[in-house]
Each structure stands twice: as C-alpha cells, then as structure tokens.
Amino acid sequence: MSFQKKNGPEFHVNVGSSSILLIFVILCLISFATLSIVSANADARLSRRVVERTTAYYEACNLAQANIADLDHTLAAVYEECFDEDEYYLTAGRGKTYTFAISDLQTLSVSVEILYPDQDGDPFYRITSWQVLTDSSDVEEEESPPLLIH
C-alpha cells in the first residue's frame, strides 16, 4: 500500500486557539455586562433625582395655589367691607409676590396683580408671573482651561 499526500491546503485547529477565542468571548460578555450594570445604576440615580425634583416643584405649586386661594378669600372680604375702589386698594394693595422653596438653588416665584371687580363675578386678582428662579450665586463655576492658540 502506498500513501499519497493530499495536495490541498490543510486546516488544523489547535486546542489552544479555541481556548483563546472562548476566553476572549467571555471577557467581552463580562465587559458588556459591567457596562450595562453601570448604565442602569446611573439611569436609576437620575430617575430618583427627577422624581424628587418634580415632587418638590409640585409641592411648591400646591403651596402657591393654597396661598392664592387664601388671597382670594381675603380680597372678597376686603371688597365687602370697603366703600370704594380707593379704599379697596389702600387696604389690599396693588399686588403681591410669593416665593416658595423648591430646592437649595431654586424657588418658585408667583406674582399677583390685585384687581378691583367692576361687577359680580369679576376676579379679584390676575396672576402676572409664575416662574422657577435659580439662584446662581451658590453655584461654583469650574475654571476652564486656557485656550492654546498656535
């Protein structure tokens, strides 16, 4: 019997190369899993901060609405006691501004213009401003690196 050598290319897969490929795939999966966990934790922290901020904002809005309702009742009582428009404005004033804390850096500012009702059913006030103000005096600005111009 004679043995003949094959003329085509031969492919030999060593056990070492398949082990290296398996280790590489496992390291890739571990890296992606770690990145997924880090990203999920960051998203969870951001969601908690958004919920806290939103809750604080709506609590401030509720306080503002309660104060405006009290103002409405007070202005109705002043209107009933006063004889004319001048006495009404002398007692009630021309406007009010309320501020409510949302966070250490933000406040809700509500400005109200007081109106004299000409007839029954007219409003006693008009809201002229409802805005969130940010106090930037407590914010530390990062020093920017100098620009290099060539």
N, CA, C and O atoms as a GROMACS GRO file, in nm:
protein
  600
    1MET      N    1   0.080  -0.116   0.000
    1MET     CA    2   0.000   0.000   0.000
    1MET      C    3   0.087   0.125   0.000
    1MET      O    4   0.186   0.137   0.072
    2SER      N    5   0.044   0.216  -0.083
    2SER     CA    6   0.123   0.338  -0.088
    2SER      C    7   0.037   0.453  -0.036
    2SER      O    8  -0.083   0.463  -0.063
    3PHE      N    9   0.102   0.536   0.035
    3PHE     CA   10   0.033   0.652   0.090
    3PHE      C   11   0.066   0.774   0.007
    3PHE      O   12   0.182   0.802  -0.024
    4GLN      N   13  -0.042   0.846  -0.030
    4GLN     CA   14  -0.020   0.966  -0.108
    4GLN      C   15  -0.058   1.088  -0.025
    4GLN      O   16  -0.153   1.086   0.053
    5LYS      N   17   0.017   1.190  -0.042
    5LYS     CA   18  -0.008   1.313   0.029
    5LYS      C   19  -0.113   1.394  -0.045
    5LYS      O   20  -0.111   1.402  -0.168
    6LYS      N   21  -0.205   1.454   0.031
    6LYS     CA   22  -0.308   1.539  -0.031
    6LYS      C   23  -0.245   1.670  -0.076
    6LYS      O   24  -0.160   1.727  -0.008
    7ASN      N   25  -0.290   1.716  -0.192
    7ASN     CA   26  -0.234   1.838  -0.248
    7ASN      C   27  -0.302   1.966  -0.195
    7ASN      O   28  -0.242   2.073  -0.205
    8GLY      N   29  -0.424   1.960  -0.140
    8GLY     CA   30  -0.499   2.078  -0.096
    8GLY      C   31  -0.447   2.131   0.037
    8GLY      O   32  -0.370   2.066   0.107
    9PRO      N   33  -0.492   2.251   0.070
    9PRO     CA   34  -0.449   2.311   0.198
    9PRO      C   35  -0.512   2.234   0.314
    9PRO      O   36  -0.625   2.186   0.307
   10GLU      N   37  -0.438   2.226   0.416
   10GLU     CA   38  -0.486   2.157   0.536
   10GLU      C   39  -0.510   2.259   0.646
   10GLU      O   40  -0.431   2.351   0.666
   11PHE      N   41  -0.620   2.243   0.715
   11PHE     CA   42  -0.652   2.331   0.826
   11PHE      C   43  -0.644   2.251   0.953
   11PHE      O   44  -0.710   2.148   0.969
   12HIS      N   45  -0.563   2.300   1.041
   12HIS     CA   46  -0.551   2.235   1.172
   12HIS      C   47  -0.594   2.335   1.277
   12HIS      O   48  -0.539   2.444   1.284
   13VAL      N   49  -0.691   2.299   1.357
   13VAL     CA   50  -0.736   2.384   1.467
   13VAL      C   51  -0.675   2.328   1.593
   13VAL      O   52  -0.701   2.214   1.633
   14ASN      N   53  -0.596   2.408   1.653
   14ASN     CA   54  -0.534   2.365   1.778
   14ASN      C   55  -0.629   2.389   1.894
   14ASN      O   56  -0.717   2.474   1.886
   15VAL      N   57  -0.612   2.315   1.997
   15VAL     CA   58  -0.693   2.333   2.117
   15VAL      C   59  -0.665   2.468   2.181
   15VAL      O   60  -0.756   2.526   2.240
   16GLY      N   61  -0.545   2.519   2.171
   16GLY     CA   62  -0.507   2.648   2.230
   16GLY      C   63  -0.580   2.764   2.167
   16GLY      O   64  -0.621   2.856   2.238
   17SER      N   65  -0.597   2.764   2.035
   17SER     CA   66  -0.664   2.877   1.969
   17SER      C   67  -0.812   2.882   2.003
   17SER      O   68  -0.868   2.990   2.017
   18SER      N   69  -0.877   2.767   2.016
   18SER     CA   70  -1.018   2.768   2.054
   18SER      C   71  -1.035   2.814   2.199
   18SER      O   72  -1.135   2.878   2.232
   19SER      N   73  -0.940   2.782   2.284
   19SER     CA   74  -0.946   2.828   2.423
   19SER      C   75  -0.928   2.979   2.431
   19SER      O   76  -0.996   3.046   2.509
   20ILE      N   77  -0.838   3.033   2.352
   20ILE     CA   78  -0.817   3.178   2.349
   20ILE      C   79  -0.941   3.248   2.297
   20ILE      O   80  -0.980   3.352   2.351
   21LEU      N   81  -1.004   3.193   2.194
   21LEU     CA   82  -1.127   3.252   2.142
   21LEU      C   83  -1.237   3.248   2.248
   21LEU      O   84  -1.310   3.346   2.263
   22LEU      N   85  -1.250   3.139   2.319
   22LEU     CA   86  -1.351   3.128   2.424
   22LEU      C   87  -1.325   3.229   2.536
   22LEU      O   88  -1.419   3.292   2.586
   23ILE      N   89  -1.199   3.245   2.577
   23ILE     CA   90  -1.165   3.343   2.681
   23ILE      C   91  -1.197   3.484   2.633
   23ILE      O   92  -1.249   3.565   2.710
   24PHE      N   93  -1.167   3.515   2.506
   24PHE     CA   94  -1.197   3.647   2.451
   24PHE      C   95  -1.347   3.674   2.451
   24PHE      O   96  -1.389   3.784   2.487
   25VAL      N   97  -1.427   3.578   2.411
   25VAL     CA   98  -1.573   3.594   2.410
   25VAL      C   99  -1.625   3.615   2.552
   25VAL      O  100  -1.711   3.700   2.573
   26ILE      N  101  -1.576   3.540   2.648
   26ILE     CA  102  -1.619   3.555   2.786
   26ILE      C  103  -1.582   3.692   2.840
   26ILE      O  104  -1.662   3.756   2.909
   27LEU      N  105  -1.461   3.739   2.810
   27LEU     CA  106  -1.421   3.874   2.855
   27LEU      C  107  -1.510   3.982   2.792
   27LEU      O  108  -1.545   4.079   2.858
   28CYS      N  109  -1.544   3.964   2.666
   28CYS     CA  110  -1.635   4.061   2.602
   28CYS      C  111  -1.772   4.061   2.670
   28CYS      O  112  -1.828   4.168   2.694
   29LEU      N  113  -1.825   3.945   2.700
   29LEU     CA  114  -1.955   3.937   2.768
   29LEU      C  115  -1.949   3.999   2.907
   29LEU      O  116  -2.043   4.067   2.948
   30ILE      N  117  -1.841   3.975   2.980
   30ILE     CA  118  -1.826   4.036   3.113
   30ILE      C  119  -1.818   4.188   3.101
   30ILE      O  120  -1.877   4.259   3.182
   31SER      N  121  -1.744   4.238   3.002
   31SER     CA  122  -1.734   4.383   2.982
   31SER      C  123  -1.870   4.445   2.951
   31SER      O  124  -1.905   4.548   3.008
   32PHE      N  125  -1.945   4.383   2.862
   32PHE     CA  126  -2.077   4.436   2.827
   32PHE      C  127  -2.173   4.428   2.946
   32PHE      O  128  -2.254   4.519   2.966
   33ALA      N  129  -2.164   4.323   3.024
   33ALA     CA  130  -2.250   4.311   3.143
   33ALA      C  131  -2.216   4.419   3.244
   33ALA      O  132  -2.307   4.478   3.303
   34THR      N  133  -2.088   4.446   3.264
   34THR     CA  134  -2.046   4.551   3.357
   34THR      C  135  -2.093   4.688   3.309
   34THR      O  136  -2.144   4.767   3.388
   35LEU      N  137  -2.078   4.716   3.181
   35LEU     CA  138  -2.126   4.844   3.127
   35LEU      C  139  -2.277   4.857   3.141
   35LEU      O  140  -2.327   4.966   3.168
   36SER      N  141  -2.350   4.749   3.123
   36SER     CA  142  -2.496   4.752   3.139
   36SER      C  143  -2.535   4.784   3.282
   36SER      O  144  -2.627   4.862   3.306
   37ILE      N  145  -2.467   4.723   3.379
   37ILE     CA  146  -2.497   4.748   3.520
   37ILE      C  147  -2.466   4.892   3.558
   37ILE      O  148  -2.545   4.957   3.626
   38VAL      N  149  -2.351   4.943   3.514
   38VAL     CA  150  -2.314   5.081   3.544
   38VAL      C  151  -2.416   5.178   3.482
   38VAL      O  152  -2.457   5.274   3.547
   39SER      N  153  -2.456   5.153   3.358
   39SER     CA  154  -2.553   5.239   3.291
   39SER      C  155  -2.689   5.233   3.361
   39SER      O  156  -2.755   5.336   3.376
   40ALA      N  157  -2.731   5.115   3.403
   40ALA     CA  158  -2.860   5.101   3.472
   40ALA      C  159  -2.858   5.174   3.606
   40ALA      O  160  -2.956   5.237   3.642
   41ASN      N  161  -2.747   5.166   3.679
   41ASN     CA  162  -2.737   5.238   3.807
   41ASN      C  163  -2.740   5.388   3.786
   41ASN      O  164  -2.804   5.460   3.863
   42ALA      N  165  -2.672   5.437   3.684
   42ALA     CA  166  -2.674   5.580   3.654
   42ALA      C  167  -2.815   5.626   3.616
   42ALA      O  168  -2.860   5.732   3.661
   43ASP      N  169  -2.885   5.548   3.536
   43ASP     CA  170  -3.022   5.581   3.500
   43ASP      C  171  -3.114   5.580   3.621
   43ASP      O  172  -3.203   5.664   3.632
   44ALA      N  173  -3.094   5.485   3.713
   44ALA     CA  174  -3.177   5.479   3.833
   44ALA      C  175  -3.154   5.602   3.921
   44ALA      O  176  -3.249   5.658   3.975
   45ARG      N  177  -3.028   5.644   3.937
   45ARG     CA  178  -2.999   5.765   4.016
   45ARG      C  179  -3.061   5.888   3.953
   45ARG      O  180  -3.118   5.971   4.022
   46LEU      N  181  -3.050   5.899   3.821
   46LEU     CA  182  -3.109   6.013   3.751
   46LEU      C  183  -3.260   6.014   3.767
   46LEU      O  184  -3.320   6.119   3.788
   47SER      N  185  -3.323   5.898   3.756
   47SER     CA  186  -3.468   5.889   3.772
   47SER      C  187  -3.512   5.931   3.911
   47SER      O  188  -3.612   6.001   3.927
   48ARG      N  189  -3.436   5.889   4.013
   48ARG     CA  190  -3.469   5.930   4.151
   48ARG      C  191  -3.458   6.081   4.167
   48ARG      O  192  -3.543   6.143   4.231
   49ARG      N  193  -3.352   6.142   4.109
   49ARG     CA  194  -3.338   6.287   4.120
   49ARG      C  195  -3.450   6.360   4.048
   49ARG      O  196  -3.500   6.461   4.096
   50VAL      N  197  -3.492   6.309   3.932
   50VAL     CA  198  -3.602   6.372   3.858
   50VAL      C  199  -3.731   6.362   3.937
   50VAL      O  200  -3.809   6.458   3.941
   51VAL      N  201  -3.756   6.246   3.999
   51VAL     CA  202  -3.878   6.230   4.080
   51VAL      C  203  -3.875   6.326   4.199
   51VAL      O  204  -3.976   6.389   4.230
   52GLU      N  205  -3.761   6.337   4.266
   52GLU     CA  206  -3.751   6.428   4.381
   52GLU      C  207  -3.772   6.572   4.338
   52GLU      O  208  -3.842   6.648   4.405
   53ARG      N  209  -3.713   6.611   4.226
   53ARG     CA  210  -3.727   6.749   4.176
   53ARG      C  211  -3.871   6.777   4.135
   53ARG      O  212  -3.924   6.884   4.166
   54THR      N  213  -3.934   6.683   4.067
   54THR     CA  214  -4.072   6.701   4.024
   54THR      C  215  -4.166   6.709   4.144
   54THR      O  216  -4.257   6.792   4.146
   55THR      N  217  -4.144   6.624   4.242
   55THR     CA  218  -4.226   6.626   4.364
   55THR      C  219  -4.211   6.759   4.436
   55THR      O  220  -4.311   6.817   4.479
   56ALA      N  221  -4.087   6.808   4.449
   56ALA     CA  222  -4.064   6.936   4.517
   56ALA      C  223  -4.131   7.050   4.440
   56ALA      O  224  -4.188   7.141   4.502
   57TYR      N  225  -4.126   7.047   4.307
   57TYR     CA  226  -4.189   7.151   4.227
   57TYR      C  227  -4.341   7.153   4.249
   57TYR      O  228  -4.400   7.259   4.269
   58TYR      N  229  -4.402   7.036   4.244
   58TYR     CA  230  -4.548   7.032   4.260
   58TYR      C  231  -4.591   7.063   4.403
   58TYR      O  232  -4.701   7.114   4.423
   59GLU      N  233  -4.508   7.033   4.502
   59GLU     CA  234  -4.540   7.075   4.639
   59GLU      C  235  -4.538   7.227   4.649
   59GLU      O  236  -4.624   7.286   4.714
   60ALA      N  237  -4.439   7.290   4.584
   60ALA     CA  238  -4.434   7.437   4.583
   60ALA      C  239  -4.555   7.494   4.509
   60ALA      O  240  -4.611   7.595   4.551
   61CYS      N  241  -4.596   7.431   4.399
   61CYS     CA  242  -4.715   7.475   4.325
   61CYS      C  243  -4.840   7.463   4.410
   61CYS      O  244  -4.926   7.552   4.408
   62ASN      N  245  -4.851   7.354   4.486
   62ASN     CA  246  -4.967   7.337   4.574
   62ASN      C  247  -4.970   7.446   4.682
   62ASN      O  248  -5.077   7.499   4.712
   63LEU      N  249  -4.855   7.479   4.740
   63LEU     CA  250  -4.849   7.587   4.838
   63LEU      C  251  -4.889   7.721   4.775
   63LEU      O  252  -4.960   7.800   4.835
   64ALA      N  253  -4.842   7.744   4.653
   64ALA     CA  254  -4.878   7.869   4.584
   64ALA      C  255  -5.028   7.876   4.559
   64ALA      O  256  -5.089   7.980   4.580
   65GLN      N  257  -5.086   7.766   4.514
   65GLN     CA  258  -5.231   7.764   4.491
   65GLN      C  259  -5.308   7.788   4.620
   65GLN      O  260  -5.409   7.859   4.621
   66ALA      N  261  -5.262   7.728   4.730
   66ALA     CA  262  -5.328   7.748   4.860
   66ALA      C  263  -5.319   7.894   4.903
   66ALA      O  264  -5.417   7.950   4.953
   67ASN      N  265  -5.203   7.957   4.885
   67ASN     CA  266  -5.189   8.098   4.922
   67ASN      C  267  -5.276   8.187   4.834
   67ASN      O  268  -5.333   8.285   4.882
   68ILE      N  269  -5.285   8.155   4.706
   68ILE     CA  270  -5.369   8.235   4.616
   68ILE      C  271  -5.516   8.217   4.652
   68ILE      O  272  -5.594   8.312   4.642
   69ALA      N  273  -5.556   8.098   4.693
   69ALA     CA  274  -5.695   8.076   4.737
   69ALA      C  275  -5.724   8.158   4.863
   69ALA      O  276  -5.830   8.217   4.876
   70ASP      N  277  -5.628   8.159   4.956
   70ASP     CA  278  -5.644   8.243   5.076
   70ASP      C  279  -5.653   8.390   5.040
   70ASP      O  280  -5.733   8.465   5.097
   71LEU      N  281  -5.570   8.432   4.944
   71LEU     CA  282  -5.574   8.571   4.899
   71LEU      C  283  -5.710   8.604   4.838
   71LEU      O  284  -5.762   8.713   4.861
   72ASP      N  285  -5.766   8.512   4.762
   72ASP     CA  286  -5.896   8.534   4.701
   72ASP      C  287  -6.004   8.554   4.807
   72ASP      O  288  -6.088   8.644   4.795
   73HIS      N  289  -6.001   8.471   4.912
   73HIS     CA  290  -6.098   8.486   5.021
   73HIS      C  291  -6.078   8.618   5.095
   73HIS      O  292  -6.174   8.686   5.131
   74THR      N  293  -5.953   8.654   5.117
   74THR     CA  294  -5.923   8.780   5.186
   74THR      C  295  -5.969   8.899   5.103
   74THR      O  296  -6.027   8.993   5.156
   75LEU      N  297  -5.942   8.895   4.972
   75LEU     CA  298  -5.983   9.007   4.885
   75LEU      C  299  -6.135   9.017   4.876
   75LEU      O  300  -6.189   9.127   4.864
   76ALA      N  301  -6.204   8.905   4.881
   76ALA     CA  302  -6.351   8.909   4.880
   76ALA      C  303  -6.403   8.975   5.006
   76ALA      O  304  -6.498   9.053   5.002
   77ALA      N  305  -6.341   8.944   5.121
   77ALA     CA  306  -6.382   9.006   5.248
   77ALA      C  307  -6.350   9.155   5.248
   77ALA      O  308  -6.430   9.235   5.296
   78VAL      N  309  -6.234   9.193   5.194
   78VAL     CA  310  -6.197   9.336   5.188
   78VAL      C  311  -6.293   9.409   5.094
   78VAL      O  312  -6.333   9.522   5.124
   79TYR      N  313  -6.330   9.347   4.984
   79TYR     CA  314  -6.422   9.409   4.888
   79TYR      C  315  -6.558   9.436   4.953
   79TYR      O  316  -6.620   9.540   4.930
   80GLU      N  317  -6.604   9.341   5.035
   80GLU     CA  318  -6.733   9.360   5.102
   80GLU      C  319  -6.729   9.472   5.205
   80GLU      O  320  -6.830   9.539   5.227
   81GLU      N  321  -6.614   9.494   5.267
   81GLU     CA  322  -6.603   9.595   5.374
   81GLU      C  323  -6.574   9.735   5.322
   81GLU      O  324  -6.603   9.833   5.390
   82CYS      N  325  -6.518   9.747   5.202
   82CYS     CA  326  -6.478   9.877   5.150
   82CYS      C  327  -6.592   9.944   5.074
   82CYS      O  328  -6.678   9.878   5.016
   83PHE      N  329  -6.589  10.077   5.078
   83PHE     CA  330  -6.694  10.155   5.014
   83PHE      C  331  -6.662  10.192   4.869
   83PHE      O  332  -6.753  10.207   4.787
   84ASP      N  333  -6.533  10.207   4.837
   84ASP     CA  334  -6.497  10.245   4.700
   84ASP      C  335  -6.364  10.182   4.660
   84ASP      O  336  -6.300  10.112   4.739
   85GLU      N  337  -6.325  10.208   4.538
   85GLU     CA  338  -6.204  10.147   4.482
   85GLU      C  339  -6.078  10.194   4.552
   85GLU      O  340  -5.986  10.115   4.575
   86ASP      N  341  -6.072  10.322   4.587
   86ASP     CA  342  -5.952  10.375   4.654
   86ASP      C  343  -5.931  10.310   4.790
   86ASP      O  344  -5.818  10.274   4.824
   87GLU      N  345  -6.038  10.294   4.866
   87GLU     CA  346  -6.027  10.230   4.998
   87GLU      C  347  -5.988  10.082   4.981
   87GLU      O  348  -5.912  10.027   5.061
   88TYR      N  349  -6.040  10.019   4.876
   88TYR     CA  350  -6.008   9.878   4.849
   88TYR      C  351  -5.858   9.862   4.822
   88TYR      O  352  -5.793   9.776   4.882
   89TYR      N  353  -5.803   9.946   4.733
   89TYR     CA  354  -5.660   9.937   4.701
   89TYR      C  355  -5.574   9.981   4.818
   89TYR      O  356  -5.462   9.930   4.835
   90LEU      N  357  -5.622  10.073   4.898
   90LEU     CA  358  -5.548  10.116   5.017
   90LEU      C  359  -5.537  10.000   5.116
   90LEU      O  360  -5.433   9.983   5.180
   91THR      N  361  -5.643   9.923   5.129
   91THR     CA  362  -5.643   9.809   5.222
   91THR      C  363  -5.571   9.687   5.164
   91THR      O  364  -5.492   9.623   5.232
   92ALA      N  365  -5.600   9.657   5.038
   92ALA     CA  366  -5.548   9.533   4.979
   92ALA      C  367  -5.412   9.550   4.913
   92ALA      O  368  -5.336   9.453   4.905
   93GLY      N  369  -5.380   9.667   4.866
   93GLY     CA  370  -5.257   9.687   4.791
   93GLY      C  371  -5.280   9.666   4.643
   93GLY      O  372  -5.392   9.638   4.600
   94ARG      N  373  -5.174   9.679   4.565
   94ARG     CA  374  -5.184   9.667   4.419
   94ARG      C  375  -5.134   9.531   4.368
   94ARG      O  376  -5.170   9.489   4.258
   95GLY      N  377  -5.054   9.466   4.448
   95GLY     CA  378  -5.002   9.337   4.402
   95GLY      C  379  -4.927   9.266   4.514
   95GLY      O  380  -4.891   9.326   4.615
   96LYS      N  381  -4.904   9.138   4.493
   96LYS     CA  382  -4.832   9.055   4.589
   96LYS      C  383  -4.738   8.963   4.511
   96LYS      O  384  -4.767   8.925   4.398
   97THR      N  385  -4.627   8.929   4.574
   97THR     CA  386  -4.535   8.831   4.518
   97THR      C  387  -4.505   8.728   4.626
   97THR      O  388  -4.469   8.762   4.738
   98TYR      N  389  -4.521   8.602   4.590
   98TYR     CA  390  -4.495   8.491   4.681
   98TYR      C  391  -4.375   8.413   4.628
   98TYR      O  392  -4.358   8.398   4.507
   99THR      N  393  -4.292   8.363   4.719
   99THR     CA  394  -4.183   8.276   4.680
   99THR      C  395  -4.189   8.150   4.765
   99THR      O  396  -4.216   8.155   4.885
  100PHE      N  397  -4.163   8.037   4.700
  100PHE     CA  398  -4.167   7.907   4.768
  100PHE      C  399  -4.042   7.829   4.728
  100PHE      O  400  -4.008   7.821   4.610
  101ALA      N  401  -3.975   7.772   4.826
  101ALA     CA  402  -3.852   7.697   4.800
  101ALA      C  403  -3.882   7.565   4.731
  101ALA      O  404  -3.971   7.490   4.774
  102ILE      N  405  -3.809   7.536   4.627
  102ILE     CA  406  -3.818   7.408   4.559
  102ILE      C  407  -3.698   7.322   4.602
  102ILE      O  408  -3.713   7.204   4.636
  103SER      N  409  -3.580   7.384   4.599
  103SER     CA  410  -3.458   7.317   4.641
  103SER      C  411  -3.365   7.424   4.698
  103SER      O  412  -3.406   7.539   4.716
  104ASP      N  413  -3.241   7.385   4.724
  104ASP     CA  414  -3.145   7.482   4.775
  104ASP      C  415  -3.116   7.592   4.674
  104ASP      O  416  -3.081   7.704   4.711
  105LEU      N  417  -3.128   7.559   4.548
  105LEU     CA  418  -3.093   7.654   4.442
  105LEU      C  419  -3.212   7.710   4.366
  105LEU      O  420  -3.195   7.805   4.289
  106GLN      N  421  -3.331   7.656   4.385
  106GLN     CA  422  -3.444   7.701   4.305
  106GLN      C  423  -3.562   7.740   4.393
  106GLN      O  424  -3.588   7.680   4.497
  107THR      N  425  -3.632   7.844   4.348
  107THR     CA  426  -3.755   7.888   4.414
  107THR      C  427  -3.862   7.911   4.308
  107THR      O  428  -3.833   7.941   4.192
  108LEU      N  429  -3.986   7.896   4.351
  108LEU     CA  430  -4.100   7.927   4.266
  108LEU      C  431  -4.146   8.067   4.304
  108LEU      O  432  -4.178   8.093   4.421
  109SER      N  433  -4.151   8.156   4.208
  109SER     CA  434  -4.194   8.293   4.232
  109SER      C  435  -4.327   8.315   4.160
  109SER      O  436  -4.339   8.292   4.040
  110VAL      N  437  -4.426   8.360   4.237
  110VAL     CA  438  -4.559   8.385   4.183
  110VAL      C  439  -4.596   8.530   4.214
  110VAL      O  440  -4.598   8.572   4.330
  111SER      N  441  -4.624   8.607   4.109
  111SER     CA  442  -4.666   8.747   4.125
  111SER      C  443  -4.813   8.760   4.087
  111SER      O  444  -4.858   8.706   3.987
  112VAL      N  445  -4.884   8.834   4.170
  112VAL     CA  446  -5.028   8.851   4.152
  112VAL      C  447  -5.059   9.000   4.149
  112VAL      O  448  -5.014   9.076   4.235
  113GLU      N  449  -5.136   9.042   4.050
  113GLU     CA  450  -5.186   9.179   4.044
  113GLU      C  451  -5.327   9.180   4.102
  113GLU      O  452  -5.413   9.102   4.061
  114ILE      N  453  -5.350   9.269   4.198
  114ILE     CA  454  -5.481   9.277   4.262
  114ILE      C  455  -5.572   9.366   4.177
  114ILE      O  456  -5.533   9.476   4.137
  115LEU      N  457  -5.693   9.316   4.152
  115LEU     CA  458  -5.789   9.388   4.068
  115LEU      C  459  -5.911   9.429   4.151
  115LEU      O  460  -5.946   9.365   4.250
  116TYR      N  461  -5.972   9.536   4.107
  116TYR     CA  462  -6.099   9.578   4.168
  116TYR      C  463  -6.210   9.531   4.076
  116TYR      O  464  -6.217   9.574   3.961
  117PRO      N  465  -6.299   9.443   4.125
  117PRO     CA  466  -6.405   9.392   4.038
  117PRO      C  467  -6.510   9.499   4.011
  117PRO      O  468  -6.561   9.562   4.104
  118ASP      N  469  -6.542   9.520   3.883
  118ASP     CA  470  -6.642   9.619   3.844
  118ASP      C  471  -6.783   9.565   3.862
  118ASP      O  472  -6.876   9.642   3.888
  119GLN      N  473  -6.799   9.433   3.848
  119GLN     CA  474  -6.931   9.373   3.865
  119GLN      C  475  -6.914   9.236   3.928
  119GLN      O  476  -6.804   9.183   3.937
  120ASP      N  477  -7.026   9.179   3.970
  120ASP     CA  478  -7.022   9.047   4.033
  120ASP      C  479  -6.964   8.943   3.936
  120ASP      O  480  -6.996   8.944   3.817
  121GLY      N  481  -6.882   8.857   3.988
  121GLY     CA  482  -6.822   8.753   3.907
  121GLY      C  483  -6.686   8.790   3.849
  121GLY      O  484  -6.616   8.703   3.798
  122ASP      N  485  -6.648   8.917   3.856
  122ASP     CA  486  -6.515   8.956   3.810
  122ASP      C  487  -6.409   8.906   3.909
  122ASP      O  488  -6.437   8.895   4.029
  123PRO      N  489  -6.291   8.876   3.860
  123PRO     CA  490  -6.187   8.824   3.951
  123PRO      C  491  -6.129   8.935   4.039
  123PRO      O  492  -6.133   9.053   4.005
  124PHE      N  493  -6.075   8.892   4.151
  124PHE     CA  494  -6.010   8.985   4.244
  124PHE      C  495  -5.860   8.998   4.216
  124PHE      O  496  -5.795   9.088   4.269
  125TYR      N  497  -5.806   8.910   4.134
  125TYR     CA  498  -5.662   8.913   4.108
  125TYR      C  499  -5.635   8.855   3.969
  125TYR      O  500  -5.720   8.790   3.908
  126ARG      N  501  -5.511   8.880   3.921
  126ARG     CA  502  -5.463   8.819   3.797
  126ARG      C  503  -5.319   8.776   3.823
  126ARG      O  504  -5.238   8.855   3.873
  127ILE      N  505  -5.288   8.653   3.789
  127ILE     CA  506  -5.152   8.604   3.805
  127ILE      C  507  -5.069   8.660   3.690
  127ILE      O  508  -5.097   8.633   3.573
  128THR      N  509  -4.967   8.737   3.724
  128THR     CA  510  -4.885   8.800   3.621
  128THR      C  511  -4.754   8.726   3.597
  128THR      O  512  -4.691   8.743   3.492
  129SER      N  513  -4.712   8.644   3.693
  129SER     CA  514  -4.586   8.572   3.677
  129SER      C  515  -4.592   8.443   3.758
  129SER      O  516  -4.637   8.442   3.872
  130TRP      N  517  -4.545   8.336   3.697
  130TRP     CA  518  -4.536   8.204   3.763
  130TRP      C  519  -4.410   8.141   3.708
  130TRP      O  520  -4.412   8.080   3.601
  131GLN      N  521  -4.299   8.155   3.780
  131GLN     CA  522  -4.174   8.109   3.723
  131GLN      C  523  -4.080   8.050   3.827
  131GLN      O  524  -4.086   8.084   3.946
  132VAL      N  525  -3.996   7.961   3.782
  132VAL     CA  526  -3.894   7.900   3.866
  132VAL      C  527  -3.767   7.983   3.851
  132VAL      O  528  -3.718   8.004   3.740
  133LEU      N  529  -3.714   8.030   3.963
  133LEU     CA  530  -3.593   8.110   3.963
  133LEU      C  531  -3.479   8.026   4.018
  133LEU      O  532  -3.496   7.953   4.116
  134THR      N  533  -3.362   8.037   3.955
  134THR     CA  534  -3.244   7.964   4.000
  134THR      C  535  -3.146   8.063   4.060
  134THR      O  536  -3.113   8.164   3.998
  135ASP      N  537  -3.100   8.032   4.180
  135ASP     CA  538  -3.002   8.116   4.248
  135ASP      C  539  -2.864   8.068   4.207
  135ASP      O  540  -2.817   7.964   4.254
  136SER      N  541  -2.799   8.143   4.120
  136SER     CA  542  -2.669   8.100   4.069
  136SER      C  543  -2.554   8.151   4.153
  136SER      O  544  -2.438   8.125   4.120
  137SER      N  545  -2.581   8.224   4.261
  137SER     CA  546  -2.472   8.276   4.343
  137SER      C  547  -2.403   8.166   4.422
  137SER      O  548  -2.285   8.178   4.455
  138ASP      N  549  -2.475   8.056   4.453
  138ASP     CA  550  -2.415   7.946   4.528
  138ASP      C  551  -2.347   7.843   4.439
  138ASP      O  552  -2.279   7.753   4.489
  139VAL      N  553  -2.365   7.855   4.310
  139VAL     CA  554  -2.308   7.757   4.217
  139VAL      C  555  -2.163   7.794   4.191
  139VAL      O  556  -2.133   7.906   4.150
  140GLU      N  557  -2.074   7.698   4.213
  140GLU     CA  558  -1.933   7.722   4.186
  140GLU      C  559  -1.906   7.693   4.039
  140GLU      O  560  -1.938   7.585   3.989
  141GLU      N  561  -1.847   7.790   3.973
  141GLU     CA  562  -1.816   7.771   3.832
  141GLU      C  563  -1.681   7.703   3.821
  141GLU      O  564  -1.586   7.736   3.894
  142GLU      N  565  -1.673   7.608   3.730
  142GLU     CA  566  -1.547   7.540   3.706
  142GLU      C  567  -1.458   7.632   3.623
  142GLU      O  568  -1.504   7.698   3.530
  143GLU      N  569  -1.331   7.634   3.659
  143GLU     CA  570  -1.238   7.716   3.583
  143GLU      C  571  -1.205   7.643   3.454
  143GLU      O  572  -1.163   7.528   3.455
  144SER      N  573  -1.224   7.712   3.344
  144SER     CA  574  -1.197   7.648   3.216
  144SER      C  575  -1.048   7.655   3.187
  144SER      O  576  -0.982   7.753   3.223
  145PRO      N  577  -0.995   7.553   3.122
  145PRO     CA  578  -0.853   7.554   3.090
  145PRO      C  579  -0.823   7.663   2.987
  145PRO      O  580  -0.909   7.696   2.905
  146PRO      N  581  -0.703   7.717   2.991
  146PRO     CA  582  -0.670   7.823   2.894
  146PRO      C  583  -0.668   7.768   2.752
  146PRO      O  584  -0.631   7.653   2.729
  147LEU      N  585  -0.707   7.851   2.659
  147LEU     CA  586  -0.708   7.812   2.519
  147LEU      C  587  -0.567   7.825   2.463
  147LEU      O  588  -0.499   7.925   2.483
  148LEU      N  589  -0.527   7.723   2.394
  148LEU     CA  590  -0.395   7.725   2.330
  148LEU      C  591  -0.412   7.760   2.184
  148LEU      O  592  -0.478   7.689   2.109
  149ILE      N  593  -0.352   7.870   2.144
  149ILE     CA  594  -0.361   7.914   2.005
  149ILE      C  595  -0.223   7.899   1.944
  149ILE      O  596  -0.124   7.950   1.996
  150HIS      N  597  -0.219   7.829   1.835
  150HIS     CA  598  -0.090   7.808   1.765
  150HIS      C  599  -0.076   7.902   1.652
  150HIS      O  600   0.025   7.900   1.581
   0.00000   0.00000   0.00000
